[in-house]
Amino acid sequence: MCMPQLFLLQALALMALGLAYFIQPHEMTNLSGMLLMEPAAITDVRAYYGGLQMGLGMFLLLACRQPALLRGALTLLVLLYCALALARLGGLWLDGGLQQTFNLTALLFELVSAALAMLLLRRLRD
C-alpha cells in the first residue's frame, strides 16, 4: 500500500468515526460500554472523540495533497497509534481486560496502523 492510499484510508476511517461520535455519541460510546450520564460528558465525547478524529483525518487528507507533509503525518501516526496502544495495554492490564472484545479489537487496529506507518516512514527515509 502506498502512502497516499494509507493516508486516504486512515483519513476516511478517522473522519467517519469522528463524525459518528459527533452525531451519535450515546450509540458510539455504548459500543465500549461507556454511559454518558451528563450533558458535559456528551459534549466532551463530541469534542474529543468526534472533533479530534475529524481534525486528524483532515490533516491526513492534506498530507495526501502536499508531499512536504508526508514525513510529519507518518511520524504523527506512529506516535499517536503507539501511544494509544500502550495506554490501551495499560488499561487492559489494570482492568483485567482479556474479555474486552472492543478493546482487543481496537488494540489490533492501533498496532497494525502504527506498524504500517512505521514501515512507510522507513521507506521514506531510504
Secondary structure by P-SEA (a helix, b strand, c coil): ccaaaaaaaaaaaaaaaaaaaaacaaaaaaaaccccccaaaaaaaaccccaaaaaaaaaaaaaaacccaaaaaaaaaaaaaaaaaaaaaaaaaaaccccaaaaaaaaaaaaaaaaaaaaaaaaaac
